[in-house]
Amino acid sequence: MFAKLPQRFTAPFGILGDEAKLAFPSQPGGIAKLASTRHIPEKDEYWQQYFILFDSASDVFSLITPHHIRRALLDAPENIATLIRVVIARLCSLVTDHTFPSSSNGSVTAFASSFISSGLSHRNTTKEALNCLRILQRVLPVVFETSSESNDFELEVLWKKEEIDADDDNNGNQEDAAGPQFVIEDEDESEGERDDNSHMKNTQSPQKPKQKLPSLAEKLFRTIMDLLFCCGFTLPTSIQVDHHKINYVIWERGVGSATDLGPGNTYDSNRTEVLRLLLVLLSRQIYMPAGSLFTHPSLYSLYLVQKIPRRDVLTLLCSLLNTTMNSSTSHDTSISGMAGSVAGKIPYNHLVFKGGDPKSTLVSTCFQVLCVLLDFQSGTARDTMTSPGEVVPTTRTNAFRYFLMKLHRSQDFDFILDGVVGILEQQAASMNNLLPGARKSVLYVNENGLKFRSHVLQSPKLMDLVGYLLCFALEIKDKPQQHGLCRALSYIIQTLSAEPNFGLQLSKPVKPQLPSKWNALGTAGDFMINAIYAIVATTSGALNSLYPALLIALTNCAPYFKDLTVIASTRLIQLFKSFSNPLFLLADEGHPRLLFFMLEVFNSIILHHLTDNANLIYGLLSSHKLFEDLGTFTLARGLREIKRIQQTKEEPPHNSDSNSKGKAVRGPDDDSDPGAEKARLLETENGSALPEIELSQESTADMEEQGKDGGSVVTQSFMSPGFETSSGFTPALSEKARGKMKERRSSSLDADVGIDRVAAASVGRNGFVPTQEWVTSWQQGLPLDIVMLLISELLPQVQELHSTRNKANSPSIIVEFLSNVTLKNVLPEPLTPLPRRFMWSDASIVWLTSLIWGEIYVRGTSPLGVWNGTNVKLFYIKHSPIQPRQITETVTNVMGGFLRRNTSDPPPSHG
């Protein structure tokens, strides 16, 4: 009965092929032949092993290294060109092969029959197609790296178009449809045969026009699109109609589709393989310097966003979008589907199930491809200006951005918003785990579309979204490799804060269940203030590039702040004290702007909701000396104050009581231990008492001392466009207010002539030397008048009230008094707020592109290492040392930026 069994078994499932695979890197007929033997013919049997030897993606990436490809490109580049042609030809021919895809029946009987029939030369076309995809994934990054800005090799191999006579159009199309590899084989004809045929055709019809056949890259894109929607490979066979196995249907329910195609881990794995090759093609731009990103666009990205048919764009866009947004909920009722759903929600799932959960891997890859496609704006793919101030994509620039922008149905917007909030909710839930490494990172996708933004701003989930974003920023603020993502989150917050509907919802409570260490009492406005304070106060200046965006968000929201708690009010005063510290204020040319923003916050609250924020008004009156000193600030006074503070620090403390004064507030760039600063933050988190109104000169001096404690200073400036303008209006002041302004300005001009320039130079950073002229330029422009007018009117009344009442009950009585005070005849009428919006520039677009690709690069380092070992130029890669206790933090840190900047450097312009 065993007579028909083959004497020697082959191993389509990788059971018996280990010896051949292990010998492939070293044997003469293996990968080494690519570099050692010149001009290997396309029909040589050598190429066959690339299609049948490997059984998984890890086989390809472990047995073929970038060194092998790089050496062959140097010693025998024609062999790499032939490898690319042969692999693409085989892949294209497989799509039209009637035996593709192979049966994927997973029963024991099918396994046994397939194993036995392997000896009878049974062909596994699905395995061949997967290996073709994997070979291209491995080879192309090294080709891109070698070509860099000079892409002659790519143009010759992948983008060169062959010309044929127009009369042969039909035959050429038939050949291309039946098997694109035949077009490549035509290129193998000898020059003599080609010349003879050409001569004969020209003799018969010398005026025949020529037609160009699609290039190899175009055929590859067409094949990739077909494979993404191939029944039996990436789609269920149940939806196949007759013999037409290519069916462009959306993978999952959501935008554009109301039905699911059903579960299938095999289909998910195959989709991931195809999308990974697509991502590799799109990664061509990471091998270009940031300065060349706009002038040298990737031909692969341009083709995908501009040349593929509308049907392909819509189907792919909706499939990627729906797969990503559905990741927070599972509709798969199968055992494997439920296991994958559970794996996506438990702690350490990304470690335990790494590489083993096809659905999670597919979702991640879909999100990466979606981000790259929506972000691409290079060369002719730049958005166009349709009207002054309005820049939008078109079908001729980037079809994916265009069709996403064209979404208008509320159910589509609800689906996307629910998906985003669901993903962030899962992330916030994982933050509550006490064990280290139980968390995985989240990618950032650029917002696109005014209609969707408007829908989000009107949604009841708006504050949920903001709460999750701020909470995530708080979680990653102490990780340098995540500071680029933290900055992106700050820009999202600034963008949302510029909308009036955002401000109107700040009085609502934060409903999401956030980690207890960040979840504070009060409204969404309170939580926003506390979160921004925590980012500034506990990062020791590492995130100084975020300060302007975060403070601009506060200025945008200030007209809508109501009933701020004692904690939130105290945080605002502490931020102002930190930014007004002379050591910080004089260190950089851009630092006074932060003070400017904080004064705008106070002015907006005073003008719009004076009586609704009695706790903040009480704090402003308590800190009146700080505002008065700032109104007459000079360089000489600032230098003297810095010297006095430094001497105080150098002197040994006489007693613990006196030394404890002034330690509550520290500058945002204090170089003391961050852990100690966090401890101070947590100690004061539950505090409920604002400082009392000081009456005596001694107590006033103590308060001044409390606001002047600081440390080392950040050195980065962040000057944004529009510094000359304030929040959009200049209130008409009363005669009394104008008198206060003149008095303040005349006092500030009384500067000491003999300023120690050496001391000034030691205060400035990065070569910046503050001068009295510079101090005068910004000091006279500070919007102090509203606050000073408030102090001059209310401080005497409050001091009198304080002196006539019992000190134990004084604070509550004063707060009640401030809740009913009116200054209508004193303060100017508030005007309509004009918020500052974030404005995209070339530099910020390059920064975002480098950020997205940096995140993708890091995720690609494991388990396959798609781009490992290649010379990336778009961003700088810094490898962190492996630390045994940190499970998930041992991969590469990516510092994205413009012209090799790191992530701590801001874009040159923002709004």
C-alpha positions in Angstrom: 0.0 0.0 0.0 3.0 2.3 0.4 4.3 1.6 -3.1 3.1 4.9 -4.4 4.7 6.9 -1.7 7.6 9.0 -2.9 11.1 7.9 -1.9 12.0 11.4 -0.9 9.7 14.0 0.6 9.8 17.7 0.0 8.6 20.0 2.6 6.0 22.7 1.6 5.2 23.3 5.3 8.8 23.7 6.4 8.9 20.3 8.2 11.9 18.8 6.4 13.5 21.9 4.8 15.7 23.1 7.7 18.9 21.8 6.2 18.4 23.6 2.9 17.4 26.8 4.6 20.4 26.7 7.0 22.8 26.2 4.1 21.3 29.0 2.0 23.4 31.8 3.5 26.7 29.9 3.1 26.5 27.5 0.2 27.9 28.7 -3.2 24.5 28.3 -4.8 22.7 30.3 -2.1 22.5 34.0 -1.4 26.3 34.3 -1.9 25.9 33.6 -5.6 24.2 37.0 -6.1 27.6 38.7 -5.5 30.0 36.1 -6.7 28.6 35.3 -10.1 28.0 38.0 -12.7 25.0 38.2 -15.1 22.8 35.3 -13.8 20.2 34.8 -16.6 16.5 35.3 -15.7 15.6 31.8 -16.7 18.3 30.2 -14.6 17.1 27.6 -12.1 19.0 29.5 -9.4 16.0 31.9 -8.9 13.5 29.0 -8.2 14.7 28.6 -4.6 13.7 32.1 -3.7 10.0 31.1 -4.2 9.9 27.7 -2.5 12.7 27.6 0.2 11.2 29.9 2.8 8.3 29.1 5.0 7.8 32.4 6.9 8.7 36.0 6.9 11.3 35.4 9.7 13.0 32.9 7.4 13.5 35.5 4.7 14.7 38.2 7.1 17.0 36.0 9.0 18.6 34.2 6.1 19.0 37.2 3.8 20.7 40.1 5.5 21.2 43.7 4.3 24.9 42.9 4.0 24.1 40.3 1.4 22.1 42.7 -0.7 24.5 45.6 -0.3 27.5 43.5 -1.3 25.6 42.2 -4.4 24.7 45.8 -5.4 28.4 46.7 -5.3 29.8 43.6 -7.0 27.0 42.5 -9.3 24.2 45.0 -9.4 22.7 43.4 -12.5 21.9 40.3 -10.4 19.8 42.4 -8.0 18.0 44.0 -10.9 17.3 40.5 -12.3 16.1 39.3 -8.9 13.7 42.2 -8.7 12.4 41.5 -12.2 12.1 37.8 -11.7 10.3 38.1 -8.4 7.8 40.7 -9.6 7.2 38.7 -12.8 6.4 35.6 -10.7 4.2 37.6 -8.4 2.2 39.1 -11.3 1.8 35.7 -13.0 0.6 34.1 -9.9 -2.4 36.5 -9.6 -3.7 35.3 -13.0 -2.8 31.6 -12.4 -5.9 29.4 -12.0 -4.1 27.4 -9.2 -3.7 30.6 -7.1 -4.4 30.8 -4.3 -3.8 27.2 -3.1 -6.4 25.6 -0.9 -6.1 26.7 2.7 -8.2 23.9 4.2 -6.7 23.3 7.6 -8.1 19.9 8.3 -5.9 16.9 9.2 -6.9 15.1 6.0 -6.0 18.0 3.9 -2.7 18.4 5.7 -1.9 14.7 5.1 -2.9 14.7 1.5 -0.9 17.9 0.8 2.1 16.3 2.6 2.0 13.1 0.6 1.3 14.9 -2.7 4.3 17.1 -2.1 6.5 14.3 -3.4 4.5 14.4 -6.7 5.6 18.0 -7.3 2.5 19.6 -5.9 2.8 23.4 -6.3 1.9 25.7 -3.4 1.2 29.0 -5.2 0.1 30.8 -2.0 3.5 30.1 -0.5 5.2 31.3 -3.7 3.3 34.6 -3.6 4.1 35.2 0.1 7.8 34.5 -0.6 7.8 37.0 -3.5 6.3 39.6 -1.2 8.9 38.9 1.5 11.8 38.9 -0.8 10.8 42.4 -2.1 10.3 43.5 1.5 13.9 42.5 2.3 15.6 43.7 -0.9 13.9 47.1 -1.6 15.0 49.0 1.5 18.7 48.3 0.8 18.1 49.4 -2.8 16.5 52.6 -1.6 19.4 53.2 0.8 22.0 52.7 -1.9 20.2 54.9 -4.4 19.4 57.7 -1.9 18.9 61.0 -3.9 20.4 59.5 -7.1 17.8 56.9 -8.0 19.3 55.9 -11.4 19.1 52.2 -10.5 15.5 52.4 -9.5 14.6 54.4 -12.6 16.2 51.8 -14.9 14.9 48.7 -13.2 11.5 49.7 -11.8 10.3 52.8 -13.7 11.6 52.4 -17.2 8.8 51.9 -19.7 9.1 49.8 -22.9 7.8 51.2 -26.1 5.8 49.1 -28.6 3.9 49.9 -31.8 0.4 51.1 -31.3 -1.0 48.4 -33.6 0.2 45.9 -31.0 -1.9 47.5 -28.3 -4.5 44.8 -28.0 -2.0 42.0 -28.1 0.2 43.8 -25.5 -2.8 44.3 -23.2 -3.8 40.7 -23.5 -0.3 39.6 -22.7 -0.2 42.0 -19.8 -3.5 40.8 -18.4 -2.7 37.1 -18.8 0.7 37.3 -17.4 2.8 40.5 -16.9 5.9 38.5 -16.8 5.8 38.0 -20.6 6.4 41.7 -21.1 9.6 41.3 -19.0 10.6 38.2 -20.9 10.3 40.3 -24.1 13.1 42.4 -22.7 15.4 39.3 -22.8 15.5 39.2 -26.6 18.8 39.8 -28.0 19.6 43.2 -29.5 19.9 41.6 -32.9 16.4 40.1 -32.8 15.0 43.3 -31.4 16.7 45.4 -34.1 15.6 43.0 -36.9 12.0 43.1 -35.8 12.0 46.8 -35.4 13.5 47.2 -38.9 10.9 45.0 -40.4 8.1 46.9 -38.7 9.5 50.3 -39.7 9.8 49.0 -43.3 6.1 48.0 -43.4 4.8 51.1 -41.7 7.4 53.8 -40.9 4.8 56.2 -39.5 3.4 53.9 -36.8 3.1 55.7 -33.4 4.7 54.2 -30.3 3.0 53.2 -27.1 4.7 52.8 -23.7 3.9 49.7 -21.7 3.5 50.1 -17.9 6.7 50.1 -15.9 7.7 47.3 -13.6 6.7 49.4 -10.5 3.3 50.2 -12.0 2.7 46.5 -12.6 3.8 45.8 -9.0 1.3 48.3 -7.6 -1.5 46.8 -9.7 -0.6 43.4 -8.5 -0.5 44.5 -4.9 -3.9 46.1 -5.2 -5.3 42.8 -6.7 -3.7 40.8 -3.9 -5.3 42.9 -1.2 -8.7 42.0 -2.6 -8.2 38.4 -3.8 -10.7 35.8 -2.8 -9.1 32.8 -1.1 -6.0 34.9 -0.3 -7.1 38.1 1.5 -10.9 37.7 1.1 -13.2 34.8 1.9 -13.9 32.5 -1.0 -17.6 32.7 -0.2 -17.8 36.1 -1.9 -16.2 35.0 -5.1 -18.4 35.3 -8.2 -17.8 32.6 -10.8 -14.1 32.5 -11.7 -13.5 36.2 -10.9 -11.3 36.0 -7.8 -10.4 39.7 -7.7 -13.3 41.4 -5.9 -12.8 45.0 -4.7 -14.9 45.0 -1.5 -14.3 46.7 1.8 -12.8 44.4 4.5 -14.9 45.4 7.5 -18.1 47.3 8.3 -17.9 51.1 8.9 -17.3 53.8 6.3 -18.7 52.7 3.0 -19.9 49.3 4.2 -22.4 48.0 6.6 -21.3 44.3 6.6 -18.4 42.3 7.7 -16.8 39.7 5.5 -16.2 37.3 8.4 -13.3 36.2 10.5 -10.1 34.6 9.2 -6.7 34.7 10.7 -5.1 33.4 7.5 -6.6 36.3 5.5 -5.4 38.7 8.2 -1.9 37.4 8.0 -1.9 37.6 4.2 -3.2 41.1 4.2 -0.4 42.1 6.6 2.2 40.6 4.3 0.8 42.6 1.3 0.5 45.8 3.3 4.0 45.4 4.6 5.3 45.4 1.1 3.2 48.5 0.3 4.7 50.2 3.4 8.2 49.3 2.3 7.5 51.0 -1.1 6.1 54.1 0.6 9.2 54.1 2.9 11.4 55.3 0.0 11.2 58.9 1.4 12.9 58.0 4.7 16.1 57.6 2.7 16.0 61.2 1.6 17.3 64.1 3.8 14.6 66.2 5.4 15.7 69.2 3.4 15.0 67.3 0.1 11.6 65.9 1.1 9.6 68.4 -1.0 12.0 68.8 -3.9 12.6 65.0 -4.4 9.3 63.3 -3.8 9.0 59.5 -3.7 7.8 58.2 -7.1 6.1 55.2 -5.3 4.1 57.5 -3.0 3.2 59.8 -5.9 2.0 56.9 -8.0 -0.2 55.5 -5.2 -1.9 58.8 -4.3 -2.3 60.1 -7.8 -2.4 57.4 -10.4 -4.4 54.4 -9.1 -8.1 54.2 -10.1 -10.7 55.9 -7.9 -12.3 52.5 -7.1 -9.0 51.2 -5.7 -8.4 54.4 -3.7 -11.9 54.3 -2.0 -11.8 50.5 -1.3 -8.3 50.6 0.2 -9.0 53.8 2.2 -12.2 52.4 3.7 -10.6 49.0 4.4 -7.7 50.6 6.2 -9.9 53.0 8.1 -12.5 50.5 9.2 -10.0 47.9 10.2 -8.2 50.5 12.4 -11.3 52.0 14.0 -12.9 48.6 14.6 -9.9 47.5 16.6 -11.4 48.6 19.9 -14.4 46.3 19.5 -14.5 42.8 18.3 -17.4 41.3 16.3 -15.7 38.0 15.8 -17.5 35.2 17.6 -15.1 32.4 16.7 -12.7 30.9 19.2 -9.7 32.4 17.5 -11.4 35.7 17.1 -12.4 35.9 20.7 -8.9 35.0 21.7 -7.5 37.7 19.6 -10.0 40.2 21.1 -9.0 39.2 24.6 -5.3 39.4 23.7 -5.9 42.9 22.6 -7.2 44.0 26.0 -5.1 42.3 28.6 -1.9 43.7 30.0 1.4 42.5 28.4 -0.7 41.4 25.3 1.9 43.0 23.0 4.6 41.0 24.6 2.9 37.6 25.1 1.2 37.6 21.8 3.9 39.4 19.8 3.8 38.0 16.3 1.1 35.6 17.3 -2.1 37.6 17.0 -2.7 38.2 13.3 -5.5 40.6 13.9 -3.5 43.0 16.1 -0.6 42.9 13.6 -3.0 43.7 10.8 -4.5 46.6 12.7 -1.1 48.1 13.5 0.0 47.8 9.8 -3.3 49.3 8.6 -2.8 52.2 10.9 0.7 52.8 9.7 -0.2 52.7 6.0 -3.1 55.0 6.6 -1.0 57.5 8.5 1.6 57.5 5.7 -0.9 57.9 2.9 -2.8 60.8 4.7 0.4 62.5 5.7 2.1 62.5 2.3 2.5 66.0 0.9 5.6 66.2 -1.3 6.2 67.5 -4.8 2.9 67.7 -6.7 1.0 66.1 -3.8 1.0 69.3 -1.8 -2.5 70.6 -0.9 -3.6 73.5 -3.1 -5.0 76.9 -2.0 -8.6 77.3 -3.1 -9.2 80.6 -1.4 -7.2 82.9 0.9 -6.3 81.0 4.0 -7.9 77.7 2.8 -5.6 74.9 1.6 -7.2 71.6 0.7 -6.2 68.4 -1.2 -7.6 67.4 -4.6 -7.8 64.2 -6.5 -4.7 65.3 -8.5 -2.6 66.0 -5.3 -3.5 63.2 -2.9 -6.6 61.2 -3.6 -6.6 59.6 -0.1 -6.5 62.9 1.7 -9.2 64.2 -0.7 -11.7 61.4 -0.2 -11.2 61.4 3.5 -11.9 65.1 3.5 -15.1 64.5 1.4 -16.7 62.4 4.2 -19.9 64.2 5.3 -22.3 61.6 6.8 -22.7 61.9 10.5 -22.8 58.2 11.0 -19.3 58.0 9.4 -18.0 60.7 11.7 -19.5 58.9 14.7 -17.9 55.7 13.6 -14.4 57.3 13.4 -14.8 59.2 16.6 -16.0 56.1 18.5 -13.1 54.2 17.2 -10.5 56.8 18.2 -12.1 57.2 21.7 -12.2 53.4 22.1 -8.5 53.1 21.3 -7.6 55.8 23.7 -9.9 54.2 26.3 -8.1 50.9 26.1 -4.8 52.8 26.4 -6.0 54.6 29.5 -7.2 51.3 31.0 -3.7 49.9 30.5 -2.2 52.9 32.3 -3.9 51.8 35.5 -1.8 48.6 35.6 0.8 48.9 38.4 3.3 46.5 36.7 6.0 47.9 34.4 5.8 47.4 30.7 2.1 46.6 30.6 1.5 49.3 28.1 2.0 49.7 24.4 2.4 52.9 22.4 -0.2 54.7 20.3 0.5 56.3 16.9 -0.6 59.8 16.0 -2.8 60.4 12.9 -3.1 63.9 11.5 -6.5 65.4 11.6 -7.9 66.2 8.2 -11.2 67.8 7.3 -13.1 70.7 8.7 -16.3 68.8 8.6 -15.0 66.0 10.9 -13.4 68.6 13.2 -16.8 70.4 13.5 -18.5 67.1 14.2 -16.0 66.3 17.0 -16.4 69.7 18.5 -20.2 69.2 18.7 -20.0 65.7 20.0 -20.7 64.9 23.7 -17.4 62.8 23.6 -15.3 65.9 22.9 -14.1 66.2 26.5 -13.6 62.5 26.7 -11.2 62.8 23.8 -9.4 65.7 25.4 -9.1 63.9 28.7 -7.5 60.9 27.1 -5.1 62.9 25.0 -3.9 64.9 28.0 -3.7 61.8 30.1 -1.6 60.1 27.5 0.7 63.2 27.2 1.2 63.0 31.0 2.1 59.4 30.8 4.8 59.8 28.1 6.2 63.2 29.2 9.1 61.6 31.0 10.2 59.4 28.1 12.6 61.3 25.7 11.8 58.9 22.8 8.1 59.9 23.1 8.6 63.7 23.3 7.8 64.1 19.5 4.5 62.4 20.1 3.9 64.5 23.1 4.4 67.6 21.1 2.0 66.3 18.4 -0.6 65.9 21.2 0.0 69.5 22.3 -0.7 70.7 18.8 -4.0 68.8 18.6 -5.0 70.4 21.9 -4.1 73.8 20.6 -6.1 73.1 17.3 -9.2 72.0 19.2 -9.0 74.9 21.8 -9.2 77.5 19.0 -12.9 76.5 18.4 -15.7 78.2 20.4 -17.5 74.9 20.9 -14.5 73.6 22.7 -14.6 76.4 25.2 -18.3 76.0 25.8 -17.8 72.4 27.0 -15.0 73.2 29.4 -17.5 73.6 32.3 -18.5 69.9 31.9 -16.9 67.2 34.1 -14.4 64.8 32.8 -16.3 61.5 32.5 -13.7 59.0 31.4 -12.1 56.8 34.1 -8.6 58.2 34.0 -5.7 56.9 36.1 -6.1 58.0 39.7 -2.8 59.8 39.8 -4.0 62.3 37.1 -7.7 62.3 37.8 -8.5 65.5 39.6 -11.8 66.9 40.9 -13.6 69.7 39.0 -14.4 70.4 35.4 -12.7 69.7 32.2 -11.2 73.2 32.4 -9.7 72.3 35.8 -8.3 69.1 34.5 -6.7 70.9 31.5 -5.0 73.4 33.7 -3.7 70.8 36.1 -2.4 68.6 33.2 -0.6 71.5 31.6 0.9 72.5 34.9 2.1 68.9 35.5 3.8 68.8 32.1 5.6 72.1 32.8 6.5 71.5 36.4 7.7 67.9 36.4 9.8 67.7 33.2 12.7 70.0 34.2 12.6 71.9 31.0 12.9 68.8 28.7 9.6 69.8 27.0 10.2 73.6 26.8 9.2 73.4 23.1 5.7 72.5 24.2 5.2 75.5 26.4 4.0 77.9 23.7 1.4 75.5 22.3 0.1 74.5 25.7 -0.1 78.1 27.0 -1.8 79.2 23.7 -4.4 76.5 24.4 -4.9 78.1 27.8 -5.3 81.6 26.3 -7.8 80.2 23.8 -9.8 78.7 26.6 -9.5 81.4 29.2 -12.6 83.4 28.1 -14.6 80.3 28.9 -13.1 79.3 32.3 -15.7 79.3 35.0 -15.7 78.2 38.7 -12.1 77.2 38.7 -11.2 75.2 41.8 -8.6 76.3 44.3 -6.1 73.8 42.9 -6.5 75.0 39.3 -6.3 78.6 40.4 -3.1 78.0 42.4 -1.6 76.2 39.4 -2.1 79.2 37.1 -0.5 81.5 39.7 2.4 79.1 40.1 3.0 78.9 36.3 3.1 82.7 36.2 5.6 82.9 39.1 7.8 80.3 37.4 7.8 82.2 34.0 8.4 85.5 35.7 11.5 84.2 37.6 14.4 86.4 36.4 16.6 83.4 36.0 14.2 82.0 33.5 13.0 85.2 32.0 16.4 86.5 31.0 17.8 83.2 29.8 16.3 83.2 26.3 14.8 85.7 23.8 11.6 83.7 23.6 10.9 83.3 27.3 9.0 86.6 27.8 6.4 85.5 25.4 5.3 82.8 27.9 4.8 85.5 30.4 2.8 87.4 27.8 0.5 84.4 27.3 -0.1 83.9 31.1 -1.1 87.6 31.4 -3.5 87.1 28.6 -5.1 84.2 30.4 -5.6 86.3 33.5 -7.0 89.2 31.5 -9.5 87.1 29.6 -10.8 85.5 32.9 -11.1 89.0 34.5 -12.9 90.5 31.6 -15.3 87.6 30.9 -15.9 85.8 34.1 -14.7 87.9 37.0 -17.2 86.9 39.6 -17.3 83.2 38.5 -13.6 82.7 39.4 -13.3 84.2 42.9 -10.5 81.7 43.8 -8.3 82.9 41.0 -9.0 86.6 41.8 -8.0 85.9 45.4 -4.8 84.4 44.2 -4.0 87.4 41.9 -4.6 89.8 44.8 -2.4 87.7 47.1 0.4 87.9 44.5 0.0 91.6 43.8 3.7 92.3 44.6 4.8 90.0 41.8 2.8 92.0 39.2 3.9 95.3 40.6 7.5 94.3 40.4 7.1 93.0 36.9 5.6 96.4 35.9 8.9 98.1 36.9 11.2 95.3 35.9 14.7 96.3 34.7 17.7 94.2 33.6 19.8 95.5 36.6 17.1 94.5 39.1 16.8 91.1 37.5 20.5 90.5 37.7 20.6 91.6 41.3 17.8 89.2 42.1 19.5 86.3 40.4 22.7 87.0 42.3 20.8 87.2 45.6 19.1 83.9 44.9 22.4 82.2 44.0 24.1 83.5 47.2 21.2 82.3 49.2 21.6 78.8 47.8 25.3 78.8 48.5 24.9 79.8 52.1 24.2 76.9 54.6 20.7 77.1 56.0 20.5 78.4 59.5 17.3 76.6 60.4 14.8 74.4 58.7 11.9 76.8 59.2 13.6 79.7 57.4 14.9 77.4 54.7 11.5 76.1 54.0 10.3 79.4 52.7 10.0 79.8 49.0 10.2 76.2 48.1 6.7 75.6 46.9 7.2 77.0 43.4 10.1 76.3 41.1 10.9 77.4 37.6 9.9 75.1 34.7 13.5 74.4 34.0 14.8 73.7 37.5 17.6 71.2 37.2 16.9 69.7 40.6 15.9 66.1 40.8 12.7 65.5 38.8 11.5 62.9 41.3 11.7 65.5 44.1 9.7 67.9 41.9 7.1 65.2 41.3 6.9 64.5 45.0 6.3 68.2 45.7 3.6 68.2 43.0 1.8 65.2 44.6 2.1 66.8 48.0 0.3 69.9 46.8 -2.2 68.0 44.6 -4.8 67.9 47.4 -4.0 71.3 48.7 -7.0 73.6 49.1 -5.7 76.8 50.5 -4.6 79.9 48.6 -2.2 82.3 50.2 -3.8 84.9 52.4 -3.8 88.6 51.5 -0.6 90.0 53.0 -0.8 93.3 54.9 2.7 94.0 56.4 5.9 94.8 54.5 7.5 91.7 56.1 4.9 89.3 54.9 4.9 90.9 51.5 8.7 90.3 51.3 8.2 86.7 52.3 5.7 86.2 49.4 8.1 87.8 47.0 10.8 85.4 48.2 8.4 82.5 47.6 7.9 83.4 44.0 11.6 83.9 43.2 13.0 80.4 43.9 14.3 78.8 40.7 17.0 76.6 39.1 18.7 76.2 35.8 17.1 77.4 32.7 16.1 75.8 29.3 18.0 77.2 26.4 15.6 76.8 23.5 13.6 79.7 22.1 10.3 79.1 20.5 9.3 82.3 18.7 6.1 81.8 16.7 4.6 83.9 14.0 2.4 86.7 15.2 4.3 87.6 18.3 3.5 91.2 17.7 -0.2 90.6 18.1 -1.9 89.7 21.3 -5.1 87.7 21.7 -6.7 89.8 19.0 -8.0 92.9 20.7 -6.8 95.9 22.8 -9.5 96.9 25.3 -10.3 100.6 25.6 -8.9 101.6 29.0 -10.2 104.1 31.4 -8.3 107.3 32.3 -7.2 105.6 35.6 -5.9 102.6 33.7 -3.9 104.9 31.3 -2.4 106.6 34.3 -1.3 103.3 35.7 0.3 102.4 32.4 2.3 105.7 32.1 3.5 105.3 35.7 4.6 101.7 35.1 6.4 102.6 31.9 8.2 105.6 33.3 9.4 103.5 36.2 10.7 100.7 34.0 12.9 103.1 32.1 14.8 104.1 35.2 17.5 101.5 34.6 21.0 101.5 36.1 23.6 102.6 33.6 26.3 100.4 34.9 24.9 97.0 34.2 27.4 94.2 34.5 27.5 92.8 31.0 29.5 89.8 32.2 26.6 88.9 34.5 24.1 89.3 31.7 26.2 87.1 29.4 26.3 84.4 32.1 22.5 84.4 32.4 21.8 84.1 28.7 22.0 80.7 27.0 23.2 79.7 23.5 25.0 83.0 23.1 22.1 85.1 24.0 23.0 88.2 26.0 20.0 90.2 27.5 20.2 94.0 27.3 18.1 96.7 28.8 16.9 97.6 25.3 15.6 94.1 24.9 14.0 94.1 28.3 12.3 97.4 27.5 11.0 96.1 24.2 9.0 93.3 25.8 8.4 94.8 29.2 6.5 97.7 27.9 4.3 95.4 25.7 3.2 93.2 28.6 -0.6 93.4 29.0 -0.4 94.2 32.7 -2.9 97.0 32.8 -6.0 94.9 33.4 -4.5 93.0 36.3 -3.0 96.1 37.8 -6.4 97.9 37.5 -8.0 94.9 39.3 -5.4 95.1 42.1 -5.7 98.8 42.5 -9.5 98.6 42.8 -9.9 95.4 44.9 -6.8 95.1 47.0 -7.7 98.0 49.4 -11.2 96.7 49.9 -10.0 93.1 50.5 -7.3 94.3 52.9 -9.8 96.3 54.9 -12.2 93.3 54.9 -9.4 91.1 56.1 -8.4 93.4 59.0 -11.9 93.7 60.3 -12.8 90.0 60.3 -11.6 87.0 62.2 -8.5 85.6 60.4 -9.8 82.0 60.7 -12.9 82.9 58.6 -11.3 85.6 56.5 -10.5 83.5 53.3 -14.1 82.3 52.9 -15.5 85.7 53.5 -13.2 87.3 51.0 -14.0 84.7 48.4 -17.7 85.3 48.9 -17.1 89.1 48.6 -15.2 88.5 45.3 -18.0 86.4 44.0 -20.3 89.4 44.1 -18.0 92.2 43.2 -18.6 94.3 40.1 -16.1 96.4 38.1 -18.3 97.4 35.2 -17.4 101.0 35.4 -13.7 100.4 35.8 -12.8 97.5 33.4 -13.2 97.8 29.7 -15.9 95.9 27.9 -14.7 92.4 26.7 -14.5 91.9 23.0 -15.1 88.7 21.1 -12.1 86.3 21.6 -9.9 85.8 18.6 -8.0 82.5 19.3 -4.7 81.6 17.9 -4.8 78.5 15.6 -2.0 76.2 14.8 -0.6 77.0 11.4 1.1 74.3 9.3 4.4 75.3 7.7 6.9 73.4 5.5 9.0 72.7 8.5 6.1 71.4 10.6 5.0 69.1 7.8 8.5 67.7 7.5 8.6 67.3 11.3 5.3 65.4 11.4 6.4 63.1 8.5 9.7 62.3 10.3 7.7 61.7 13.5 5.3 59.2 11.8 8.0 57.4 10.0 10.1 57.3 13.2 7.3 55.6 15.1 6.9 53.1 12.2 10.6 52.5 12.1 10.7 51.7 15.8 7.8 49.3 15.4 9.6 47.6 12.5 12.6 46.8 14.5 10.9 43.8 16.0 10.2 41.0 15.2 11.4 41.3 11.6 13.5 44.4 11.5 12.3 45.6 8.1 14.5 48.6 8.0 17.2 47.5 10.4 20.7 47.9 9.2 19.9 50.5 6.6 21.1 54.1 6.5 18.0 56.2 7.2 18.4 60.0 6.5 15.0 61.5 7.3 15.5 61.3 11.0 18.3 60.6 13.4 18.4 57.2 15.1 19.8 56.9 18.7 20.1 53.3 20.0 19.4 53.1 23.7 21.3 50.7 25.9 19.4 47.6 27.0 18.1 47.7 30.6 17.1 44.4 32.1 14.2 45.8 34.1 12.6 47.7 31.2 10.9 45.1 29.0 9.4 47.4 26.4 11.9 50.3 26.4 14.9 48.5 24.8 14.3 49.5 21.2 15.5 52.4 19.1 14.8 56.0 20.0 13.9 58.1 17.0 14.6 61.8 17.0 12.6 63.2 14.1 13.1 66.7 12.7 14.0 69.1 10.1 17.6 69.0 8.9 18.6 66.3 11.4 17.1 68.0 14.4 16.1 66.0 17.4 12.5 65.9 18.7 13.2 68.6 21.3 13.6 71.1 18.6 10.3 72.8 17.6 9.2 73.6 14.1 10.4 77.1 13.3 6.8 78.4 13.1 3.5 77.7 14.6 0.4 79.6 15.3 
